[in-house]
Amino acid sequence: MQNDILIRKLDSLRRCLKRLEEKNPEDWKEIEDDYDLQDIISINLERAVQISVDIGLQLLSRGDHKPPNTMAEVFSLLAREGIINDGLASNLRSAVGFRNISVHEYESIDWKIVSSILDNNLVDFYLFIETVLRDVS
């Protein structure tokens, strides 16, 4: 049952990543000038982070430890448990930071940074997917 939930969440995460890849423009200025594109990108990045946190919570629920106090702490605990490595945990904690800005301070989003995330950091989510799949196999 729990693995079924994880598999569904991993599928949802893949859909978000696919959408981000499809909508990633060649030039970051295209994002800055297109409000619809901003919405598509920010919402799918937010979802990718949230789904990753949900997956992490599912994985942590298998153990006997206190629940995390923050979304970012989920990834620290996953690293402490040896489920993900420290580098991936650090990158996913940074993704939570983006999510928080996107949700709470939307008007201050730097779309050049978002473009860099799309170009350089989606791989972290794919590494997370691979790690989780190894864990549930």
C-alpha beads as a LAMMPS data file, in Angstrom:
LAMMPS data file: protein, C-alpha beads

137 atoms
136 bonds

1 atom types
1 bond types

-500.0 500.0 xlo xhi
-500.0 500.0 ylo yhi
-500.0 500.0 zlo zhi

Masses

1 110.0

Atoms # bond

1 1 1 0.000 0.000 0.000
2 1 1 2.677 2.492 1.010
3 1 1 4.742 1.652 -2.080
4 1 1 1.665 2.274 -4.248
5 1 1 1.345 5.746 -2.751
6 1 1 5.029 6.415 -3.395
7 1 1 4.762 5.230 -7.000
8 1 1 1.785 7.538 -7.621
9 1 1 3.640 10.468 -6.094
10 1 1 6.723 9.686 -8.184
11 1 1 4.524 9.689 -11.299
12 1 1 3.134 13.097 -10.305
13 1 1 6.653 14.385 -9.751
14 1 1 7.706 13.157 -13.197
15 1 1 4.718 14.964 -14.759
16 1 1 5.756 18.231 -13.110
17 1 1 9.323 17.814 -14.332
18 1 1 8.164 17.009 -17.845
19 1 1 5.999 20.111 -17.863
20 1 1 8.926 22.228 -16.682
21 1 1 11.175 20.813 -19.381
22 1 1 8.548 21.456 -22.055
23 1 1 8.062 25.062 -20.959
24 1 1 11.700 25.946 -20.300
25 1 1 12.490 28.768 -22.747
26 1 1 15.827 29.342 -24.430
27 1 1 16.173 32.790 -22.848
28 1 1 15.139 33.634 -19.281
29 1 1 13.712 36.958 -20.460
30 1 1 10.883 35.015 -22.082
31 1 1 9.757 34.017 -18.586
32 1 1 10.024 37.583 -17.355
33 1 1 7.717 38.809 -20.120
34 1 1 5.119 36.022 -20.047
35 1 1 2.819 35.824 -17.009
36 1 1 1.242 32.567 -18.137
37 1 1 4.676 30.979 -18.454
38 1 1 5.587 32.321 -15.008
39 1 1 2.522 30.643 -13.558
40 1 1 3.164 27.319 -15.279
41 1 1 6.780 27.256 -14.177
42 1 1 6.292 28.459 -10.622
43 1 1 3.345 26.166 -9.949
44 1 1 5.117 23.109 -11.311
45 1 1 8.281 23.895 -9.344
46 1 1 6.191 24.377 -6.206
47 1 1 4.447 21.075 -6.856
48 1 1 7.735 19.282 -7.509
49 1 1 9.051 20.477 -4.162
50 1 1 5.833 19.656 -2.316
51 1 1 5.596 16.185 -3.838
52 1 1 9.249 15.540 -2.964
53 1 1 8.548 16.572 0.628
54 1 1 5.486 14.296 0.698
55 1 1 7.580 11.408 -0.608
56 1 1 10.241 12.139 1.982
57 1 1 7.645 12.126 4.749
58 1 1 6.359 8.768 3.500
59 1 1 9.874 7.360 3.620
60 1 1 10.518 8.781 7.071
61 1 1 7.257 7.365 8.399
62 1 1 8.792 3.898 8.061
63 1 1 11.301 4.687 10.791
64 1 1 10.988 5.608 14.418
65 1 1 12.003 9.220 14.768
66 1 1 10.390 12.545 15.477
67 1 1 8.688 14.254 12.567
68 1 1 10.502 17.155 10.898
69 1 1 9.662 20.701 11.950
70 1 1 10.072 22.186 8.473
71 1 1 9.854 21.105 4.872
72 1 1 13.615 21.527 4.480
73 1 1 14.273 19.332 7.502
74 1 1 12.659 16.410 5.674
75 1 1 15.691 16.245 3.407
76 1 1 18.140 16.607 6.291
77 1 1 16.491 13.652 8.021
78 1 1 16.530 11.619 4.810
79 1 1 20.276 12.237 4.568
80 1 1 20.779 11.385 8.237
81 1 1 18.931 8.105 7.641
82 1 1 21.163 7.377 4.633
83 1 1 18.261 7.447 2.187
84 1 1 19.734 10.334 0.171
85 1 1 23.244 11.785 0.187
86 1 1 24.170 15.095 1.802
87 1 1 24.637 16.897 -1.513
88 1 1 21.185 15.978 -2.746
89 1 1 19.707 16.899 0.628
90 1 1 21.341 20.321 0.417
91 1 1 20.047 20.911 -3.107
92 1 1 16.518 19.860 -2.183
93 1 1 16.592 22.123 0.886
94 1 1 17.459 24.960 -1.512
95 1 1 14.471 23.960 -3.636
96 1 1 12.291 24.377 -0.544
97 1 1 13.731 27.890 -0.250
98 1 1 12.590 28.651 -3.778
99 1 1 9.164 27.202 -3.017
100 1 1 8.827 29.465 0.003
101 1 1 9.686 32.553 -2.031
102 1 1 7.324 31.457 -4.786
103 1 1 4.440 30.965 -2.370
104 1 1 5.016 33.811 0.071
105 1 1 6.933 36.470 -1.864
106 1 1 5.847 35.869 -5.446
107 1 1 6.475 39.444 -6.545
108 1 1 10.167 39.155 -5.654
109 1 1 10.952 36.111 -7.800
110 1 1 14.088 36.566 -9.872
111 1 1 13.230 34.841 -13.154
112 1 1 16.874 34.645 -14.151
113 1 1 17.458 32.451 -11.085
114 1 1 14.383 30.402 -11.954
115 1 1 15.772 29.870 -15.438
116 1 1 19.022 28.672 -13.892
117 1 1 17.065 26.257 -11.698
118 1 1 15.329 24.879 -14.789
119 1 1 18.623 24.497 -16.633
120 1 1 20.740 23.139 -13.788
121 1 1 18.702 21.778 -10.913
122 1 1 15.863 19.653 -12.253
123 1 1 18.419 16.847 -12.226
124 1 1 18.171 16.881 -8.414
125 1 1 14.551 15.809 -8.623
126 1 1 15.462 13.028 -11.045
127 1 1 18.196 11.847 -8.673
128 1 1 15.649 11.889 -5.888
129 1 1 13.278 9.767 -7.990
130 1 1 16.058 7.243 -8.727
131 1 1 17.002 7.064 -5.053
132 1 1 13.420 6.508 -3.950
133 1 1 12.884 3.832 -6.580
134 1 1 15.959 1.979 -5.293
135 1 1 14.600 2.277 -1.770
136 1 1 11.161 0.871 -2.612
137 1 1 12.447 -1.963 -4.817

Bonds

1 1 1 2
2 1 2 3
3 1 3 4
4 1 4 5
5 1 5 6
6 1 6 7
7 1 7 8
8 1 8 9
9 1 9 10
10 1 10 11
11 1 11 12
12 1 12 13
13 1 13 14
14 1 14 15
15 1 15 16
16 1 16 17
17 1 17 18
18 1 18 19
19 1 19 20
20 1 20 21
21 1 21 22
22 1 22 23
23 1 23 24
24 1 24 25
25 1 25 26
26 1 26 27
27 1 27 28
28 1 28 29
29 1 29 30
30 1 30 31
31 1 31 32
32 1 32 33
33 1 33 34
34 1 34 35
35 1 35 36
36 1 36 37
37 1 37 38
38 1 38 39
39 1 39 40
40 1 40 41
41 1 41 42
42 1 42 43
43 1 43 44
44 1 44 45
45 1 45 46
46 1 46 47
47 1 47 48
48 1 48 49
49 1 49 50
50 1 50 51
51 1 51 52
52 1 52 53
53 1 53 54
54 1 54 55
55 1 55 56
56 1 56 57
57 1 57 58
58 1 58 59
59 1 59 60
60 1 60 61
61 1 61 62
62 1 62 63
63 1 63 64
64 1 64 65
65 1 65 66
66 1 66 67
67 1 67 68
68 1 68 69
69 1 69 70
70 1 70 71
71 1 71 72
72 1 72 73
73 1 73 74
74 1 74 75
75 1 75 76
76 1 76 77
77 1 77 78
78 1 78 79
79 1 79 80
80 1 80 81
81 1 81 82
82 1 82 83
83 1 83 84
84 1 84 85
85 1 85 86
86 1 86 87
87 1 87 88
88 1 88 89
89 1 89 90
90 1 90 91
91 1 91 92
92 1 92 93
93 1 93 94
94 1 94 95
95 1 95 96
96 1 96 97
97 1 97 98
98 1 98 99
99 1 99 100
100 1 100 101
101 1 101 102
102 1 102 103
103 1 103 104
104 1 104 105
105 1 105 106
106 1 106 107
107 1 107 108
108 1 108 109
109 1 109 110
110 1 110 111
111 1 111 112
112 1 112 113
113 1 113 114
114 1 114 115
115 1 115 116
116 1 116 117
117 1 117 118
118 1 118 119
119 1 119 120
120 1 120 121
121 1 121 122
122 1 122 123
123 1 123 124
124 1 124 125
125 1 125 126
126 1 126 127
127 1 127 128
128 1 128 129
129 1 129 130
130 1 130 131
131 1 131 132
132 1 132 133
133 1 133 134
134 1 134 135
135 1 135 136
136 1 136 137
